[in-house]
Amino acid sequence: LKQLTELTGLQMSLHVDSPPHKPTLTSSYIHGTSSYSLLPLTVSQSLEATVQRYPDREAVVFLQDGVRKTFAELQRDVDSAAAGLIALGLTRGDRLGIWAPNIYEWVLFQFASAKAGIILVSLNPAYQVEEVAFTLQKVQCKAVLCPSTFKSQRFCEMLRELCPGIDSMPPAMIRSSRVPDLRMIIVTDSRQPGMLHVADVMQAGESQHYKQLMDLQSKLSFDDAINIQFTSGTTGKPKGTTLSHHNIVNNGYFLGLRMGYDSRPQVRVCVPVPMYHCFGSVIAAMAMAVHGITLVFPSTAYNSVANLEAIQNEKCNFVYGTPTMYADLLSHDLHKYDFSSVEAGKRPKGSWEVLRINVMYSQILYGTTENSPLTFVGFPQDNDELKMNTVGCVMAHTEAKVVDPNTGEMVPLGASGELMIRGYCVMLGYWDDPEKTREVISADRWYKTGDTGSLNSLGYCRIEGRIKDMIIRGGENIYPAEIEQFLHKHPKVLEVQVVGVKDERLGEQVCACVRLREGQTLTAEEIRDFCKGKISHFKIPHYVIFVDSYPLTVSGKIKKNILREQMEKKLGL
């Protein structure tokens, strides 16, 4: 490699087990190398190895529900649930949807489904009927796990709407023309007619089912698909990002190494982020399975006070979150709490100031669902300039390059272009959508992130913008095309364009710019009422502006960047 570097004048790889201190990168291509090999393990094998090491250590704590499970207890529950799923007729490769907030059953069935070779489908608990119908049909879900209700969501009522007559059907043999592959609904709390209760699953496994489960382990491959996470695209229709055991086991493993989980006697992580998102299911749950860390879930729904109490009472030393969540934490009277357990990097510890400093100098993570998700992560000992101005250093066993989006040619080091990723972390593809897969993964397996970024000579990345028009509202990714398509259904709407506008707390808010049909009148409130109960609450436009025209390019395309600026000016943002 040294001779090759001398011949070409290019430094192409960088050892990333510790922070690079010497600027060696000479082009906008990097390969993160490591002394640690990729793990050739399934999700189940990863958890079982950790159970052997730390059987009596707490694995998960769900404070609102009063649930505490050691690794040994979690493993026993996983085995019971996995055998129960087999007993109820689910087989390797079937899809199980989890449509729920942060409850113990989410983690339990994540690992139970993986042990049974069943592909877990993560469903956003904010989904309304049409959204859940589309996702269940897209991946042919055979089973769905959910609570009966959560906040204003009525999961069982919506599923009854999709499965008329379910109350009189045998619980594991339901039939519906709208979701023809769905056979069973498993409810986590109350018993419902025509539906199974989670206790039924836990008790269904008999000796032959446990034997089937054990025999299956040698047949499962770490390259098998094991998780489908839905993400939207410019078409507005969600796409099923399909991830393998290999994808998520290794992403959780190398994230933990980067964070230093393996070198600490105990790690307790406060997890307010949702499990349906890869932040929860991989960065939290898979790091738990591989590294033996303890996950503390403060509440089923996000609650900043519950987070503060959890950090103090459970002595959490790491806190996961989005920028909005951290801003919410800092808005409280922190003097009332003891945060001496929280990691504060190279700064001294000391009550509430620890939390404030830790948030100010927190480690930034960057990735996409399609990359399992992480590709750049900072080191705890990074200096302030790197923490403030980059999204971290390239992850181990990951390649990254920056190209001109028009030509595909690499740009000079430090120049901006489209960030592309290749490595073990790249998804298998979008479920049953080879055309969309080919749009984002090249023939030579480079994933096109759609983000504009640049690399520095230390292998750190700076994200400078988005090629796509995605809106990020409080950590939720929102795709304008999906909202635009929905609003076009309103009989008075002629045309609509959706942009993200600045918001001090959430980062961005959804702004709908609406052109009405001639002679029609409509109010912003009527637009929002039209959306309620039909699309997720966070997608409902916060601002509705009625316009006569849109800024256009010479070829007639709408200039969304100019439209965004116009709306921010009009709104005084």
Disulfide bonds with the S-S distance in Angstrom:
none
